[in-house]
Amino acid sequence: MLSPVPARSALTRRTAIGGAAAVGAVVVTGCTPSGIDRRPRKDAAATPTTPDTDPDVALAATVLADEQAMLDRIAATVARHPGLDGRLAAARTAHQAHVDLLTKAVPAEARKSPSAAPSQDASPSVSPSVSPAPAGTPAVPARPPRALAVLAKEEDRLSLVGRRSAFSAQSGAFARVLASMAASAAQHAVALADAAQGRR
């Protein structure tokens, strides 16, 4: 069981990222914290970081925006198709956990607004079956199978972005959390694609 980290005014963003990553490794993957490499990187002493220069903070902010955008898209889909609520419950719960975790690690001033722009397949200019949406709200196809297919595509995209982000992370623990998030998105992509085609 992880011990709570004492609150200190001098807490750095890298420490916050590392702490969130350690918790995230348990939350996202269900593994024990004993597998987390807590050793500092060889170049850590040579390149001191600050809240403004820490690349992992910027990376976490980007991932947070992507996760929030996915959560917003799921919410919009459920609002358009209430019958899909149960089908999307697992994905919604997973992305909410990711958002909650990353929110703790990213300072408010570093957060990015999630992109609510619909994907090409969900654009009203491409498909007349897509319901109109207020500005800032993801557009949702009128047919449930198509709505699930759009979500599956977005989950697949999020998985790819997550894998790339994991390679970019400076912290090994944070990289593992990002990889776990990417794997989660990949699983949801497969499940939603199958559901869209009536296989589940």
Helices and strands as residue ranges (DSSP letters): H 13-29, G 33-35, H 55-80, G 82-84, H 85-105, G 108-110, G 120-122, E 130-131, E 140-141, H 144-168, H 172-196
